[in-house]
Amino acid sequence: MRKLLFINGLIWLIASCASGSKPLPVLGFRQTNAAGDTIYHTIPDFSFVDQDSNIVTQSTVAGKIYVTDFFFTSCPTICPKMKAQMIRIHDEFLGNDSIVLLSHSIDSYYDSVSVLKDYAEKLGIQTAKWHLLTGDKDKIWGIASEYLVSVANDDQEPGGYIHGGHFILIDPQRRIRGYYDGTNGAEVTRLMKDIRILLHEQPS
């Protein structure tokens, strides 16, 4: 856990330096193959269920830019702030089918499909644009580690869980391109600017 938190902090520091119209960095682990090519960390295949009982997999985001985060509907602290900011992204790119939002519930026991459906209706969002996801707890928490963010039980925290307020920007190659404080309006404005940079980026 300490190692993961250290990596999170380091990545956040690197990501915060990316501004303006410069190409966005590719974040996360990387290695070089025998041919000398750089192989970047990518998000592995996944399968979860959204608020309309649709199965959401890597095919759902194939060829798309997406923003993802982790939350739970009964969260009394940062989650409402995060969702208010994610609505900004939802509304800004509602007409652009190249942009998708994925929010993973870390409370699979309580956040059933019907609970997520009610939550989505209260937010006033479109399912095709913004998928609220549930599934097996181990798989949800496992995919969080692939996004290089930490999730944990903590009875001392309001709601019983601890998780970061990150919004994570993923490119069409499923590479991590940025981390942003999802409770901070200025950070989310920067995220939306970076989405536009990715929209004009040539695949590599």
N, C-alpha and C positions, 0 to 999 in steps of 0.2 A: 504493500500500500504506500509506504514512504517513497519507494522508488518511482511508483506511478505518479504520485503527487509532485515529485521533483521533475519528472518528465513533463507533466502538465504545465508547471511553472516555466520551464525552459521554453517550451513550445509557445506559450502565451507571450513570453518576452520577444521571441523571434517574430511572431505574428504581428505584434503591436508595432513593429518597425516598418511593416509593409503599409505604405500609404501612397496617396497620389495615384497616378496612372501607370506606375511601374508594373511590370509583370508580377503576379502574385507568386510567392514562394510555394514550393511543394513541401509539406511538412510531414513529420513522422520519420519512421525508420527507413533506411535505404541500404542497398548493397550493390556491389558491382559484379556482374557476371564474367564468365571467361572471355567474352568478346570485348569487355571493357565498357559495356552499357550499364547505366545506372538503373537499378530496379527499385521503384518506390513502393512504400507501404500502401496497400489498397484495402478497401473495406471488403471483407469476404461476402459470399452469398448469405442470404438471410430469408426468413419467412415468418411474417407476423400477421395479425388480423387487425383491421381498422374498425372505426366506429360504425361502418355499414356492413360489417361481416365480410368485407372483401379481403382476400389474401393479398398481402403486399410483399413482393420479393424484389430481388435485384432487377428483375425485368421491368418492374414498375418505374424504376428510375433510369433505365438504360438510355444512354445518350443524353441525359438531362443533368442540369445543375440542381443540387438540392441542399437544403439547410436542415440540420437535425438537432434535436436536443433531448434531454431526459427530464421527466417530471412525474408528479402523481396528482390526481385530481383533488385529493383532500389536503394537499400541501398548504399550510397556513403562512408560509414565509415568502420565498422568492418566486414560486411558480406563478402566482397571479401577475406579478410584474413581468415575468418572462412571456406569458401568454399575451399580455397587452402589447408587448413589443413585437411578438411574432405576428400578431394581427396586422401590424404596419406592413410587414413583408408580404403577407397574404394579399392585402389590398393593393399594394404597389405593383405586384406582378400577377394579379389575378387573370389578366388577359394574355399572359405569356405561358404557353404550354411547356416551355423548356425549363421552367422553374417549378420545383415540387418541395413541399415541406413534410418532414417526418418527425413526429414527436412520440417518443417511447415512454410508456408508463413503467415505472420501476416497482409499482405496487400491483402485481398481477392478481393478487388475492382479491382486492377490493375493486380494482378498475376493470370490470367486465365490459363486454361490448356494449351492453345497454347503458352502463354508467358513462362510457366514453361518448356514446351517441347523445345522451342528455347534455353532457359537457360541451360537445361540438355545437349543439343547437343553441346553447346559451352564448357561445362565442360568436355565433352567426357565420360560420365558415363553410366553404364548399369542400366536400370530401375529395374531389378530384385534385384539388390544389393542396390540401392539408390533411394528411392521414394521422390520426391519433391511434397509436399502436399498442396492442397488448399481446401477450403470448407467455410461453414458459419462462419462469423467472430466471433460470440459469442461462437461457438463451438471450434474454433481454440484457442481463447484467454482463454476459459474455461479449455481446456486441458493443457495450459501452467501453470495454477495455480495448476493442479494436479501433474505436474513435479516440482512444487515449484519454478518456475521462474516467473519474472514479465514482463509484456508487457503493453505498454501504448502509447496513442497519446501524442505528444509533438511538438507543432508548432515551438518551439525554436530549435529543433534538426534537423540536416540535414536529409531530407527524411520524416520528420514529425512523426517519431515513436521513441520510446526508448525501448530497450530490451537488455538483457544481452548477453554476448558472450559465454554462457555455452554450452559445450557438456555434455550430460547426459547419463550415462551408465545404462542400464536396463537389469535385468537378465531374464531368461526364466519364472520366476514366476511373472514378471512384477513389480519387486521391484527396487527401486533406489539404485544403488551400488556405484555411484561416480559422482562428478561434476568436470569439467576440463575447463580451459580457452582455448576456441577454437581459439584464436588468437596467442597462444603461442606454438611454436614447441615442447619445452621440456615437456609441459603439455600434449600434444597430444601423444608424445612418451610414457609418463606414462600411458595414457589411453590405448594405444595398448598393453602395458605390462599387464594392469589390465584385458583386454579382454582375454588374454591368461590364466590368473589366473582363470577367470570364466569358461573358456572352460574345465578346469580340476576340477571344483568344483562339488561335489555331490549335487543333489537336496535336499532341506530341507524345 
